[in-house]
Amino acid sequence: MGKKTEFLYLSEEDIIKAGALDYARCIDVEEEIFALLSKGDYVMGGDKQNSHGIYIKFPKESPFPNMPLDAPDRRFMAMPAYVGGRFNVAGQKWYGSNIINPQRGLPRSILMVMLNDVDTCEPLCLMSGNLISSVRTGCVPGVATRHLAKKSAEVCTCIGAGPVSMACFDAIALEAKNLKEIVVFDIVKEKAEVFAKEAAEKYGISGRAADSLEEAVRAADIISVAASSVKPVNIENNWLKPGSLIMFTGRCNIDEAYFSSAKIIWDNAKMHDVYFDDHMALPEEQRFINGIGVQIYRMCFEGKLPPVIEQTSLGDVVCGTKEGRKNDEERICFVTGGMPVWDVGWGYELYENAKKLGLGQTLKLWDDPYLC
Ligand SMILES: NC(=O)c1ccc[n+]([C@@H]2O[C@H](COP(=O)([O-])OP(=O)(O)OC[C@H]3O[C@@H](n4cnc5c(N)ncnc54)[C@H](O)[C@@H]3O)[C@@H](O)[C@H]2O)c1
């Protein structure tokens, strides 16, 4: 007789009850995981164990009538990770993205997170991943604000007025304790106005939409860039104030002069080293075009910056093994590409909460495995 296997299924409603929208807790959990990243107590996919994940990208044309075709933000992606420490769990986020989904009353991306026992490999939990993913994405700039923003920061600018940008601001607002104003720039000004009003009311600060990117950036001590990835946001060195922290959650370029004096800090330099390798494997004309950190990768390739792998990761700052902010005049650029360790770690926290609260449905995989 083999072993019965059951696992927990958590719907979006269940994970909300389990605390999925608790940004303050997610920032703390992510800070803990940043320390595990720095110590090396984690594994992600690929030969270098640091891959963001693997895509299914559809072809531009196909003889097969049912095969989807390439389109902006059209993909499936699997993002596996093991997270160590008290988590000691393996899992993955699996999602599909189709830009026309909102016309069908669906989110653009639909995400699921699966957790597995690292020893027996049995499923522990299958859970709705949309909120896990958006809150974990927002909370990374939250941890970066805690460690890298100057304490006196009063103005935060958000570039892009979409849901990811709002998740980032929700976390930044918790960590920037002296915040007085939010400024928003979006190519659609009405979206920026709605975002600024909502964020200002939520946090009891003033808020306004800026008329230009330059005006928005010049105003800020903290800049969060999370605009759509079709074209990078282009920022000029002299727009960025002394002491500012700029965080790239979406694509952004700053003219090269900025990087001769500013400090770069990655979410995980080892993952960006894998991205760098991926670019180097492409034909020369296709390199360093798509991706959040591509401008910096190109500068490393051209010898204008040290190799990505030698640069600082936020986990090293959290652990105190590398220097973070030196003083209130220093300008810092933080780059985050997103990692499955957040989905697995934050998902695990919610799974543990759900068990304590008796949430979700228990599903049976088998009473007695047929192939045992
Ligand atoms: N790093 C990560 O972990 C991570 C995770 C998820 C998403 N993202 C990034 O976040 C981005 C935003 O995601 P979303 O779901 O909120 O997208 P969205 O399309 O819903 O919203 C993006 C907003 O950006 C605006 N925009 C587009 N180009 C702009 C520009 N040049 N300047 C100012 N505003 C501009 C759009 O008008 C829109 O309001 C994604 O494109 C992706 O690159 C990053």
The ligand as a Gaussian input file, in Angstrom:
#p B3LYP/6-31G(d) Opt

LIG

0 1
 N       10.325000      43.634000     -12.336000
 C        9.281000      42.883000     -12.067000
 O        9.293000      42.050000     -11.159000
 C        8.019000      43.107000     -12.842000
 C        6.901000      42.276000     -12.627000
 C        5.727000      42.561000     -13.330000
 C        5.707000      43.619000     -14.241000
 N        6.828000      44.374000     -14.435000
 C        6.858000      45.513000     -15.351000
 O        5.870000      46.443000     -14.980000
 C        5.384000      47.044000     -16.186000
 C        4.034000      47.648000     -15.903000
 O        3.085000      46.619000     -15.716000
 P        1.502000      46.932000     -15.662000
 O        0.811000      45.609000     -15.606000
 O        1.215000      47.938000     -14.608000
 O        1.322000      47.570000     -17.124000
 P        0.087000      48.422000     -17.717000
 O        0.253000      48.348000     -19.195000
 O       -1.199000      48.014000     -17.106000
 O        0.396000      49.919000     -17.214000
 C        1.550000      50.584000     -17.614000
 C        1.296000      52.083000     -17.690000
 O        2.474000      52.662000     -18.246000
 C        2.069000      53.719000     -19.110000
 N        3.174000      54.011000     -20.007000
 C        3.576000      53.340000     -21.113000
 N        4.682000      53.902000     -21.618000
 C        4.987000      54.948000     -20.816000
 C        6.023000      55.917000     -20.823000
 N        6.983000      55.910000     -21.747000
 N        6.023000      56.856000     -19.847000
 C        5.072000      56.865000     -18.891000
 N        4.061000      55.978000     -18.840000
 C        4.021000      55.025000     -19.784000
 C        0.817000      53.201000     -19.764000
 O        0.016000      54.267000     -20.287000
 C        0.138000      52.482000     -18.591000
 O       -0.725000      53.354000     -17.874000
 C        5.405000      45.891000     -17.180000
 O        5.485000      46.325000     -18.500000
 C        6.658000      45.120000     -16.790000
 O        7.766000      45.561000     -17.542000
 C        7.966000      44.142000     -13.755000

